[in-house]
Structure formats: C-alpha cells, structure tokens
Amino acid sequence: MSESQTIDSRTGEPARSLGLAGAANARDLGGYRTADGRTVRTGVALRSDALHRLTEEDLAVVAGLGIRQVVDLRGLNEVQENGSDRLPGLDPAEIARAEFTDGVAAIGSGPVRLVHLPVYSPEHDIYVDLRDALASKDPAAQRALLGDGGGERIMAEMYRWFVTDPVIRSRFAETVRLLAAPERTPLLFHCTAGKDRTGWAAAIVLTALGVDRATVYQDYLLTNERSAATMERIMDMFTRRRVLEDPSLMRPVIRAEAAYLDAAFAAVDEGWADFDDFLGEGLGLDEGTLAGLRRNLLAD
C-alpha cells in the first residue's frame, strides 16, 4: 500500500475516510504525527463500524485495500441482531461460523482472515439493556435507564470496564498483537458503530505509537462527524416510530463524548503508574510486540 496521504481540500487535513457507503465511519489511522516526528503509515491500521451493510461497490473498495485481516469486536447479540460481516474472499457461511459465537474464533487461511474477539460480558451487555428498554416503549423504564444523566453514566462505566476487566483487556491486547505482526496487516478492526470499543482500541494503538493525547481525542471524536447522518437517521426513526417519548435520551449513547474516553484513561491512571505500565502490565504487551507495532505502523 502507498504511504502517500490524500489531503481533504476543504480542511487541509488527511482524508481518512475509506469511502464505504455501508460503513460511513470506516477510516484510516494513518497520517497522524508522533512526538518524535514520525508518521503513522496509511493503509496499515484501519478502523470501522460493522461491515454487514457493505454494498457490492464497497466490497470492491475493500478488496482494493489489500486487507489481510479483520478483527470484529462485537458481541454475539449484536451479530445476531444486525448480521455478520460481508468480506471479499471469505464465504458468508464461514464468516457466520466465526461471528455467531460467544468466544474468540478465527477463520480464513487465504488472503483474508477474520478474527472474532468479542468485547462482551453478560454483566456489561448494554446492547441488550438498551434494546429491551426501546422495545418496551415504556417512557418510565426508558427514563429510569437513560434519564438524569443515566446514558452518560452507562457509557462512562463501560469505558472503565474496558480497562478494569482482565478478559476484556486481553481482547484489546490481542488486537494490538495482530497489528504488530507484519504478515497480518493491513488490518481493519471494528465494532458495531466504530465508536466505543473501536475508539478505545484506536486510542491504545495511537498512544502506544507516541501520538499525543489531544490527537488521540481528535481521532476519537471524528466519529461524530463521520456518523452524523447515521445518527440523525436513528433519531428520526425513534421519533417516527415513537420508540421513545423523549428521543434525546439516546443522544449520549450514540455519540462519542470526550468524557467517555476520559473515564478509560482515568481507570488507567488509577490502576497503573503510567500508560507504558498499562501496556506492559495491564495488557501484557512485551517490548518485542511494542517494537513490532512501531516498525509496522510508523514511517520516518
């Protein structure tokens, strides 16, 4: 893949979008600068929302990206509700076999490999809680869950859980290990909206590479721009179908908010001496893996 970066003529910033009609939040982590003056390579680490809505044209674009590996961070309930990924070079039945499971699974021995690393636990399945509250169409139940800052609390607690749960940390750690292996990239990692689990995974990777914290937040919040039309369609659907008496209750859940990323970084600060200690002790990433990540993802 070329390391040249297309520049958005409107903003002067790297044009990160992968241009997928069925995955509006699919974008490249490439182009960011590190503290030591290097640049994250383009076309190597890609982040996205789920790939179940890809069009035939999208599949052709994905094939042209030369992706060798896709990491799906969704839980089983989400896959069952929305559908498994569509990927060029992999049989849909094979994809479903990997993704319709509660545990870690991998398929594909050819050009493309799919790894299912579900960031999921029955104790933190906010997807089911939200689905049940919406399906009930009970304003009192919805307000009890989401009102008076409930939505914000749910999201902040989930981001803390990304950091405090050892099993969940292992899923993020494995994503980093796969990115550190040159034979496994280009790699695309995703969850459902490409916002929360994908956002924290991207924050880990960019921080490990030496990208400054302000830029990490910039990348995280870019979801709100990329997914703006999707968010508005969701809010319109809530209104038209009268799913919620007060649709605004869902805005904190469907948006990326700096406070949520704050919660994850705060949990790191509470549990480890610094982020490097979190990478080593918290995620179990040794120096060889981190050196491999930097070799793979950074250009001078």
C-alpha positions in Angstrom: 0.0 0.0 0.0 1.1 3.5 -0.7 2.1 5.7 2.2 1.0 8.8 0.4 -1.9 10.6 2.1 -4.7 12.2 0.2 -5.5 15.6 1.7 -9.0 16.9 2.1 -9.1 20.2 0.1 -11.8 21.5 2.4 -9.9 21.1 5.8 -6.3 20.6 4.8 -6.3 17.5 7.0 -5.7 13.9 5.9 -8.8 12.5 4.1 -9.1 9.4 6.4 -12.5 8.1 5.2 -12.3 4.8 3.3 -15.4 5.9 1.3 -17.6 3.0 2.1 -21.3 3.6 1.6 -22.3 0.9 4.0 -19.8 1.8 6.7 -19.6 5.6 7.0 -17.2 5.5 9.9 -14.6 3.4 8.1 -11.3 5.3 8.1 -7.6 5.1 8.2 -5.4 5.7 11.3 -2.6 6.8 9.0 -1.2 10.3 8.8 -1.0 11.2 12.5 2.3 12.5 13.8 4.1 11.2 16.8 6.0 13.1 19.4 9.3 12.0 17.9 8.4 13.3 14.4 7.4 10.1 12.8 4.1 9.5 11.0 1.6 6.7 11.3 1.6 4.8 8.0 -1.5 4.9 5.8 -3.2 1.7 4.7 -2.0 -0.4 7.5 -4.3 0.1 10.5 -7.9 0.7 9.6 -10.9 1.3 12.0 -14.6 1.0 11.1 -18.2 0.4 12.0 -19.6 -3.1 11.3 -19.3 -4.4 7.8 -22.7 -6.1 7.4 -24.2 -3.4 5.3 -21.4 -3.2 2.7 -22.6 -2.8 -0.9 -21.1 -4.6 -3.9 -19.2 -1.4 -4.7 -17.9 -1.3 -1.1 -16.7 -4.9 -1.4 -14.7 -3.9 -4.4 -13.1 -1.0 -2.5 -12.3 -3.3 0.5 -10.7 -5.8 -1.9 -8.6 -3.0 -3.3 -7.3 -2.1 0.2 -5.4 -5.4 0.4 -6.8 -6.1 3.9 -5.3 -9.3 5.2 -7.2 -9.4 8.5 -10.4 -8.1 10.0 -11.0 -8.1 13.8 -14.6 -8.0 14.9 -15.1 -6.8 18.5 -18.9 -7.2 18.6 -20.7 -9.5 21.0 -23.0 -12.3 19.8 -26.2 -10.4 20.5 -25.1 -7.6 18.1 -24.1 -10.0 15.4 -27.4 -11.9 15.7 -29.4 -8.6 15.6 -27.5 -6.9 12.7 -25.8 -9.7 10.8 -22.3 -10.9 10.2 -19.7 -9.1 8.2 -19.5 -9.1 4.4 -16.0 -9.6 3.2 -14.4 -10.3 -0.1 -12.6 -13.6 -0.3 -14.5 -15.2 2.6 -17.6 -17.5 2.4 -20.6 -15.9 4.2 -21.2 -19.2 5.9 -17.6 -19.3 7.2 -17.9 -15.7 8.4 -21.1 -16.6 10.3 -19.5 -19.6 11.9 -16.8 -17.3 13.4 -19.0 -14.4 14.4 -22.0 -16.3 15.7 -20.2 -17.3 18.8 -19.7 -16.0 22.4 -16.0 -16.7 22.3 -12.8 -16.0 20.3 -12.8 -17.5 16.9 -10.9 -17.2 13.6 -11.5 -18.3 10.0 -9.6 -17.9 6.7 -6.3 -19.3 5.6 -6.2 -17.4 2.3 -5.7 -13.7 1.6 -8.2 -12.5 4.2 -8.5 -13.8 7.8 -11.4 -12.9 10.2 -10.8 -12.9 13.9 -13.8 -12.6 16.3 -12.6 -11.0 19.6 -15.9 -10.2 21.3 -15.6 -7.4 23.8 -18.7 -8.6 25.7 -19.9 -9.8 29.1 -23.4 -10.6 30.3 -22.7 -8.2 33.2 -22.0 -5.3 30.8 -24.3 -6.0 27.9 -25.7 -2.5 27.5 -26.8 -3.5 24.0 -29.4 -5.8 25.4 -30.4 -3.3 28.1 -30.9 -0.6 25.5 -32.7 -2.9 23.1 -35.1 -4.1 25.9 -35.8 -0.5 27.0 -36.5 0.6 23.5 -38.7 -2.4 22.7 -40.8 -1.8 25.8 -41.8 1.7 24.6 -42.3 2.4 28.3 -41.3 6.0 29.0 -40.8 5.3 32.7 -38.4 2.4 32.1 -36.5 4.5 29.4 -36.2 7.4 31.8 -35.0 5.2 34.6 -32.3 3.8 32.4 -31.2 6.9 30.5 -32.7 10.0 32.2 -30.9 12.3 34.7 -27.5 11.5 33.2 -28.1 7.8 33.1 -26.9 7.5 29.5 -23.7 9.2 30.3 -23.1 7.1 33.4 -23.7 3.9 31.4 -21.2 4.9 28.8 -18.5 6.1 31.2 -18.9 2.8 33.2 -18.5 0.8 30.1 -15.2 2.6 29.2 -13.9 2.0 32.7 -14.8 -1.7 32.2 -12.7 -1.8 29.0 -9.7 -1.1 31.3 -10.6 -2.9 34.6 -11.8 -6.3 33.3 -8.8 -8.7 32.7 -10.6 -10.7 30.0 -11.7 -7.6 28.1 -8.2 -6.2 28.3 -7.0 -9.4 26.7 -9.2 -8.8 23.7 -7.8 -5.3 23.1 -4.3 -6.7 23.7 -4.7 -9.3 21.1 -5.8 -6.6 18.6 -2.5 -4.8 19.2 -0.6 -8.1 18.8 -2.2 -8.7 15.4 -1.3 -5.2 14.3 2.3 -5.8 15.4 2.7 -8.8 13.1 3.7 -7.6 9.6 2.1 -10.6 7.9 -1.2 -9.7 9.5 -1.6 -6.2 8.0 -3.3 -4.3 6.6 -5.7 -4.9 9.4 -9.2 -3.5 9.9 -10.8 -3.6 13.4 -14.4 -2.7 14.1 -17.3 -3.0 16.5 -21.0 -2.0 15.7 -20.8 1.8 15.4 -17.0 2.0 15.2 -17.2 4.3 18.2 -16.6 2.8 21.6 -14.7 -0.5 21.5 -13.1 0.6 18.2 -12.4 4.0 19.7 -10.6 2.7 22.7 -8.6 0.2 20.6 -7.6 3.1 18.4 -6.7 5.2 21.5 -4.5 2.4 22.8 -2.7 1.9 19.4 -2.1 5.6 18.8 -0.9 6.2 22.4 1.5 3.2 22.1 2.9 4.7 18.9 3.6 8.1 20.6 0.7 10.2 19.2 -0.1 13.0 21.7 -3.3 12.8 23.8 -5.0 15.7 22.1 -4.7 14.0 18.7 -6.0 10.7 20.2 -9.1 12.6 21.3 -9.4 14.2 17.9 -9.4 10.8 16.2 -12.0 9.5 18.7 -14.4 12.4 18.3 -14.1 12.3 14.5 -16.8 9.6 14.7 -19.4 12.3 15.4 -18.6 13.9 12.0 -18.3 10.7 10.0 -21.5 9.2 11.6 -23.6 12.4 11.7 -26.0 11.4 9.0 -26.4 7.9 10.5 -27.1 9.4 14.0 -29.8 11.7 12.6 -31.4 8.8 10.8 -31.5 6.9 14.1 -33.0 9.9 15.9 -35.6 10.3 13.2 -36.5 6.7 13.4 -37.0 6.9 17.1 -39.4 9.9 16.5 -41.3 8.5 13.6 -41.9 5.1 15.2 -42.5 6.6 18.7 -40.0 4.2 20.1 -39.0 6.8 22.8 -41.2 9.5 24.3 -38.1 11.6 24.5 -35.6 10.6 21.7 -32.9 12.9 23.1 -32.3 10.3 25.9 -30.4 8.3 23.3 -28.0 11.0 22.2 -25.4 10.3 24.9 -25.4 6.7 23.8 -25.0 7.2 20.1 -22.4 10.0 20.2 -18.7 9.9 21.0 -18.1 12.1 24.0 -14.7 13.1 25.4 -15.9 12.3 28.9 -16.1 8.6 28.0 -12.5 8.5 26.8 -11.7 10.4 30.0 -13.2 7.6 32.0 -11.0 5.0 30.3 -7.8 7.0 30.7 -8.7 7.7 34.4 -9.1 4.0 35.0 -5.6 3.5 33.5 -4.2 6.2 35.8 -5.9 4.6 38.9 -4.5 1.1 38.2 -1.1 1.7 36.7 1.9 4.0 37.1 1.6 5.4 33.6 0.3 4.3 30.1 3.6 2.4 29.4 3.0 0.4 32.6 -0.6 -0.3 31.4 0.7 -1.5 28.1 3.1 -3.9 29.8 1.4 -5.0 33.0 -2.2 -4.3 32.1 -2.3 -5.6 28.5 0.7 -8.0 28.8 2.4 -6.5 25.7 6.2 -7.1 25.9 8.8 -4.8 24.4 9.2 -7.0 21.3 5.5 -6.7 20.5 5.5 -2.9 21.0 8.7 -2.6 18.9 7.0 -4.6 16.2 3.9 -2.4 16.4 6.1 0.7 15.8 8.0 -0.9 13.0 4.8 -1.9 11.3 2.8 1.3 11.7 5.4 4.1 11.8 7.3 5.8 9.0 10.2 8.2 9.4 
